[in-house]
Amino acid sequence: MSYITQTSLHSDIAPEFLVQALDDDRDGVADAGVWDTLLTAVEAEINGILDQAGVTLPLAAPYPDAVVAATRYGALEKLWLRRGIAGDDRNPFAVRAREARKKLAEWAKEDKASANTVAAGSETQISL
């Protein structure tokens, strides 16, 4: 199960802009597989951060806030990057994505026991 959904991004990006970001052939419809590919790449990065900290994967839902935030802002950053919008001054999510990944790494290192409890399926929620 994914840490986020397309719909969960609607508070940060209007649905029509999300479709545009995923519509490479410009036919007004998000192209098949583009979201899945993007989300897989972001989640691989998030899982790499967790794995480096010694967190047992896969995590069980509900996912910790730090995981959801890092995935969310990472996906938003990559949506802009797909359109060639890079850099802190141009990509509105670059700084937030970097900060969320940093907070995730800190949380994972500091609270490995709680993270591993989440992986085992508890209801523990960790706030940013």
Backbone hydrogen bonds, N-H to C=O, Kabsch-Sander energy under -0.5 kcal/mol:
donor,donor_aa,acceptor,acceptor_aa,energy
9,L,6,Q,-1.9
10,H,7,T,-1.7
12,D,9,L,-2.2
13,I,9,L,-2.0
17,F,14,A,-0.9
18,L,14,A,-2.1
19,V,15,P,-2.3
20,Q,16,E,-2.0
21,A,17,F,-2.2
22,L,18,L,-1.2
22,L,19,V,-0.7
23,D,20,Q,-1.0
24,D,22,L,-0.9
26,R,23,D,-0.8
31,D,22,L,-2.7
34,V,31,D,-1.5
35,W,31,D,-0.6
37,T,33,G,-2.4
38,L,34,V,-2.5
39,L,35,W,-3.1
40,T,36,D,-2.3
41,A,37,T,-1.9
42,V,38,L,-2.3
43,E,39,L,-2.9
44,A,40,T,-1.9
45,E,41,A,-1.7
46,I,42,V,-2.4
47,N,43,E,-3.0
48,G,44,A,-1.8
49,I,45,E,-1.9
50,L,46,I,-2.3
51,D,47,N,-2.9
52,Q,48,G,-2.4
53,A,49,I,-1.3
54,G,51,D,-1.5
55,V,50,L,-2.5
60,A,118,V,-1.1
65,D,126,I,-1.5
66,A,126,I,-0.5
67,V,64,P,-0.6
68,V,64,P,-2.2
69,A,65,D,-3.0
70,A,66,A,-2.0
71,T,67,V,-2.2
72,R,68,V,-3.0
73,Y,69,A,-2.7
74,G,70,A,-1.7
75,A,71,T,-2.5
76,L,72,R,-2.3
77,E,73,Y,-2.3
78,K,74,G,-2.2
79,L,75,A,-2.1
80,W,76,L,-1.5
81,L,77,E,-2.2
82,R,78,K,-2.2
83,R,79,L,-0.5
83,R,80,W,-1.2
84,G,81,L,-2.1
85,I,80,W,-2.2
86,A,84,G,-0.9
90,R,87,G,-0.9
91,N,87,G,-3.1
94,A,91,N,-1.4
97,A,93,F,-2.5
98,R,94,A,-2.2
99,E,95,V,-2.7
100,A,96,R,-2.5
101,R,97,A,-2.3
102,K,98,R,-2.0
103,K,99,E,-2.6
104,L,100,A,-2.2
105,A,101,R,-2.4
106,E,102,K,-2.4
107,W,103,K,-2.8
108,A,104,L,-2.9
109,K,105,A,-2.2
110,E,106,E,-2.7
111,D,107,W,-2.7
112,K,109,K,-0.6
115,A,111,D,-2.5
116,N,112,K,-2.7
117,T,113,A,-1.5
118,V,114,S,-2.2
119,A,115,A,-2.0
120,A,116,N,-1.4
121,G,118,V,-1.3
122,S,117,T,-1.9
